Amino acid sequence: MSTVSNYLPVFSDYTIQLKVMKGGSQKWQSPLITADGTDTTWESAVSGSKSGSSDRWMGIAGTGYDVDTGMIEILKEDDFYDGSGCYTFQVIVVNQYFTGDSSTQVSSSAWELDFSNTEGEMTACS
């Protein structure tokens, strides 16, 4: 039995930005991704001008390349990690409805990170 998965792309004008916080300090932020309909553009510090479509999975700018593929951008540990603690990863979406009319949504997850402890599990911050 096969399952068909239907989805509808979002045709809208909006921006997306990712931020990594530790306490009240911002440790990293991505370049602003701008969407016009389903066409997206951003400027990667690693690979320059990029474009994609929001009607499918798209890459996001990072600070280096994945060692295994050499093609996928990743956020390297040295570019955000400042010792063990609670790190909040935020996705900020600003929808533009009409000129001067917009709304902002922030989605976040917070994790206790300790890269010196390779035996431990990553847990959510309390």
C-alpha positions in Angstrom: 0.0 0.0 0.0 1.5 3.3 -1.0 0.8 6.6 0.7 0.5 9.8 -1.3 1.6 12.9 0.5 0.0 16.2 -0.6 1.3 19.6 0.3 0.6 23.1 -0.8 3.4 25.6 -1.2 3.1 29.0 0.4 2.9 31.8 -2.0 3.7 34.9 0.0 6.2 37.6 0.7 8.2 37.0 3.9 11.6 36.9 5.4 13.2 34.1 7.5 16.2 34.4 9.8 17.8 31.9 12.2 19.4 32.9 15.5 21.4 31.0 18.2 21.2 32.5 21.6 23.0 31.6 24.9 21.2 33.3 27.7 20.7 36.9 26.6 23.7 36.8 24.2 23.3 36.3 20.5 26.0 33.8 19.4 25.1 33.6 15.6 22.5 34.7 13.1 22.0 33.6 9.5 21.7 36.0 6.6 18.2 37.2 6.0 16.3 34.9 3.6 13.8 36.8 1.4 10.8 35.1 -0.2 8.8 36.6 -3.1 6.0 34.1 -3.8 8.0 30.8 -3.7 11.3 32.3 -4.9 13.8 32.8 -2.2 17.2 34.5 -2.1 20.0 35.1 0.4 23.6 35.9 0.7 25.8 33.1 2.1 29.2 34.1 3.7 30.4 30.7 2.5 29.1 30.3 -1.0 27.9 33.8 -2.1 24.5 34.6 -3.6 22.0 31.8 -3.4 18.4 31.2 -4.5 15.9 28.5 -4.0 12.2 27.7 -3.9 10.1 27.5 -0.7 7.9 24.9 -2.3 10.4 22.2 -1.3 13.3 21.7 1.1 15.9 24.4 0.6 19.4 24.8 2.0 20.2 27.5 4.6 23.4 29.5 4.8 25.9 28.3 7.4 29.5 28.9 8.3 31.2 26.0 6.6 30.6 22.8 4.6 29.6 19.3 5.8 32.8 17.2 5.7 31.1 14.1 4.2 29.4 15.8 1.3 31.3 19.1 0.8 28.2 20.6 -0.5 25.7 21.1 2.4 26.4 24.2 4.5 26.4 23.7 8.3 26.8 25.9 11.3 30.3 25.0 12.7 30.7 24.6 16.4 33.4 27.2 16.7 31.1 29.8 15.2 28.4 29.7 17.9 29.5 27.5 20.8 30.7 29.3 23.9 31.0 26.5 26.5 28.3 24.2 28.0 25.0 25.7 28.7 21.5 26.3 27.4 21.3 27.4 23.7 18.1 28.6 22.1 17.7 28.1 18.4 15.2 30.6 16.9 13.4 30.8 13.6 12.0 34.2 12.9 9.5 34.7 10.2 8.1 38.1 9.2 5.1 37.9 6.9 4.5 40.9 4.7 0.8 41.2 3.9 0.5 44.7 2.5 2.8 47.7 2.5 3.3 48.6 6.1 1.2 45.6 7.4 3.3 42.6 8.6 3.4 40.1 11.4 6.3 38.4 13.1 6.4 34.8 14.4 9.2 33.4 16.5 9.6 29.6 17.0 12.3 28.4 19.3 13.8 25.3 20.9 16.3 25.4 23.7 18.9 22.6 24.4 21.5 22.0 27.0 24.7 21.6 25.0 28.0 20.3 26.3 30.3 19.2 23.4 33.0 18.0 25.8 30.6 15.3 27.1 30.4 12.9 24.1 28.6 10.2 26.2 25.6 12.3 27.3 22.3 12.9 25.5 21.1 16.3 24.4 18.3 17.4 26.7 15.9 20.3 26.5 16.6 23.2 28.8 14.4 23.5 31.9 
